[in-house]
Amino acid sequence: MKAIVTGGAGFIGSHVVESLVNEGYEVLVVDNLSSGRLGNIKPALESGKAKLLVKDLKVFDEGFKSVFRDVDVVYHFAANPEVRISTTEPRIHFEENVVVTFNVLEGCRIGDVKELVFASSSTVYGDADVLPTPEDHPTKPISIYGVSKLMSENLVATYSTVYGVRSLILRFANIVGPRQTHGVVIDFIEKLKSNSERLEILGDGTQRKSYLHVKDLITGMDKALRHIRNAGRYYEVYNIGNVDWVSVKEIADLVVEEMRLDKVTYVYTPATPDGRGWVGDVKFMLLDVRKLMSLGWHPTLTSREALREAIRWLLGGTLNIHADAL
Ligand SMILES: NC(=O)c1ccc[n+]([C@@H]2O[C@H](COP(=O)([O-])OP(=O)(O)OC[C@H]3O[C@@H](n4cnc5c(N)ncnc54)[C@H](O)[C@@H]3O)[C@@H](O)[C@H]2O)c1
């Protein structure tokens, strides 16, 4: 069995690569290394079971046909995942998320790939009326990042119908764990490393969201994919996140505790009158994950435990984050 993992040198993609290699897949990582790192997939490359193709998926060329030929499944994880920058630089998300997804789908079509897993996001729901938010809740994104994921989902859905590509859409909550390179925890650690007495918190600190450890994401993704294969389903959407949630203020407390600091003054900088961290920030996010749990999956770590593990890994690894780079 042969798999392509786009964005496979990134945080989540590299865990997917590891898991596929362990399952005996031959894996081709396609990544432009814009945020991905060679160090993330070094063991997989050294095993001889994974190969890396450094390629910018924004640029469609003749090469796509040979890259996607004889591939059983494509895990499409390449994207720009930084929700915050989509407000100031919307073109980045259109190109990195929508155009890249279109190109990958074209690769699937001309290479006759029959299966695709797509990394979508909770941000497609926007400010949900129902919490926990189920998969059939209306999608009303409030950020360009969110709309770029929704546009990508729509493209995937139509390629699934028209060209028979079996497609699994996973709407991720916030994912944390080893090798992560963005998000609130990193923001806090970096700020506290430069000033251990003052922490600027984007928003009013009451934003509350759900966090899932990357190892729980991998087991959930595997369960969902096996299920739709066995059930002969051609297009299915699953939320994947934790059953609990944590406020931004609580995350700050966790980071301060793990860094063994005291006397840290929190300075809140709400970007909107209702206390969001930035324009386009969804203030409350908790996904209804009962659909996935009905397949026998359950997160093994709570949001708090997942965050604590990620903080500990980062405190051991942040300074080395770039040491693994190309
Ligand atoms: N981390 C989260 O909490 C989270 C939440 C929801 C959805 N997602 C989605 O999951 C996926 C992986 O996110 P991540 O957190 O691992 O991010 P990441 O930045 O670590 O990984 C993205 C990878 O894609 C590669 N890439 C970007 N643009 C590319 C291009 N044009 N051509 C080829 N490669 C390109 C990068 O080099 C990187 O290796 C993304 O699609 C992201 O939107 C992540």
The ligand as an SDF file (V2000), in Angstrom:
LIG
                    3D

 44 48  0  0  0  0  0  0  0  0999 V2000
   -2.5990   22.2550   14.6490 N   0  0  0  0  0  0  0  0  0  0  0  0
   -3.9000   22.4180   14.8330 C   0  0  0  0  0  0  0  0  0  0  0  0
   -4.3590   22.6550   15.9620 O   0  0  0  0  0  0  0  0  0  0  0  0
   -4.8600   22.3000   13.6670 C   0  0  0  0  0  0  0  0  0  0  0  0
   -6.2230   22.5170   13.9010 C   0  0  0  0  0  0  0  0  0  0  0  0
   -7.1100   22.4180   12.8270 C   0  0  0  0  0  0  0  0  0  0  0  0
   -6.6410   22.0630   11.5690 C   0  0  0  0  0  0  0  0  0  0  0  0
   -5.3060   21.8840   11.3640 N   0  0  0  0  0  0  0  0  0  0  0  0
   -4.8570   21.5260   10.0220 C   0  0  0  0  0  0  0  0  0  0  0  0
   -3.9890   20.3990   10.0960 O   0  0  0  0  0  0  0  0  0  0  0  0
   -2.9950   20.4680    9.0630 C   0  0  0  0  0  0  0  0  0  0  0  0
   -1.6040   20.3510    9.6680 C   0  0  0  0  0  0  0  0  0  0  0  0
   -1.4010   21.4390   10.5780 O   0  0  0  0  0  0  0  0  0  0  0  0
   -0.0950   21.5300   11.4780 P   0  0  0  0  0  0  0  0  0  0  0  0
   -0.5210   22.1190   12.7590 O   0  0  0  0  0  0  0  0  0  0  0  0
    0.6240   20.2320   11.4810 O   0  0  0  0  0  0  0  0  0  0  0  0
    0.7260   22.6400   10.6950 O   0  0  0  0  0  0  0  0  0  0  0  0
    2.2430   22.6590   10.1730 P   0  0  0  0  0  0  0  0  0  0  0  0
    2.5310   24.0470    9.7390 O   0  0  0  0  0  0  0  0  0  0  0  0
    3.1420   22.0430   11.1810 O   0  0  0  0  0  0  0  0  0  0  0  0
    2.1750   21.6930    8.9090 O   0  0  0  0  0  0  0  0  0  0  0  0
    1.8200   22.1270    7.6110 C   0  0  0  0  0  0  0  0  0  0  0  0
    2.8100   21.4980    6.6390 C   0  0  0  0  0  0  0  0  0  0  0  0
    2.4420   21.8580    5.3070 O   0  0  0  0  0  0  0  0  0  0  0  0
    3.6170   22.2650    4.5810 C   0  0  0  0  0  0  0  0  0  0  0  0
    3.1680   23.1770    3.5310 N   0  0  0  0  0  0  0  0  0  0  0  0
    2.5660   24.3990    3.6910 C   0  0  0  0  0  0  0  0  0  0  0  0
    2.3140   24.9530    2.4910 N   0  0  0  0  0  0  0  0  0  0  0  0
    2.7530   24.0690    1.5410 C   0  0  0  0  0  0  0  0  0  0  0  0
    2.7760   24.0740    0.1160 C   0  0  0  0  0  0  0  0  0  0  0  0
    2.3160   25.1240   -0.5790 N   0  0  0  0  0  0  0  0  0  0  0  0
    3.2970   23.0030   -0.5180 N   0  0  0  0  0  0  0  0  0  0  0  0
    3.7850   21.9530    0.1680 C   0  0  0  0  0  0  0  0  0  0  0  0
    3.7980   21.8860    1.5170 N   0  0  0  0  0  0  0  0  0  0  0  0
    3.2880   22.9300    2.1950 C   0  0  0  0  0  0  0  0  0  0  0  0
    4.4960   22.9210    5.6340 C   0  0  0  0  0  0  0  0  0  0  0  0
    5.8660   22.9710    5.2740 O   0  0  0  0  0  0  0  0  0  0  0  0
    4.2380   21.9980    6.8410 C   0  0  0  0  0  0  0  0  0  0  0  0
    5.1180   20.9100    6.8330 O   0  0  0  0  0  0  0  0  0  0  0  0
   -3.2570   21.8010    8.3410 C   0  0  0  0  0  0  0  0  0  0  0  0
   -4.0560   21.5400    7.2170 O   0  0  0  0  0  0  0  0  0  0  0  0
   -4.0150   22.6130    9.3580 C   0  0  0  0  0  0  0  0  0  0  0  0
   -4.8130   23.6160    8.7610 O   0  0  0  0  0  0  0  0  0  0  0  0
   -4.4070   21.9980   12.3770 C   0  0  0  0  0  0  0  0  0  0  0  0
  1  2  1  0
  2  3  2  0
  2  4  1  0
  4  5  1  0
  4 44  2  0
  5  6  2  0
  6  7  1  0
  7  8  2  0
  8  9  1  0
  8 44  1  0
  9 10  1  0
  9 42  1  0
 10 11  1  0
 11 12  1  0
 11 40  1  0
 12 13  1  0
 13 14  1  0
 14 15  2  0
 14 16  1  0
 14 17  1  0
 17 18  1  0
 18 19  2  0
 18 20  1  0
 18 21  1  0
 21 22  1  0
 22 23  1  0
 23 24  1  0
 23 38  1  0
 24 25  1  0
 25 26  1  0
 25 36  1  0
 26 27  1  0
 26 35  1  0
 27 28  2  0
 28 29  1  0
 29 30  1  0
 29 35  2  0
 30 31  1  0
 30 32  2  0
 32 33  1  0
 33 34  2  0
 34 35  1  0
 36 37  1  0
 36 38  1  0
 38 39  1  0
 40 41  1  0
 40 42  1  0
 42 43  1  0
M  CHG  2   8   1  16  -1
M  END
$$$$
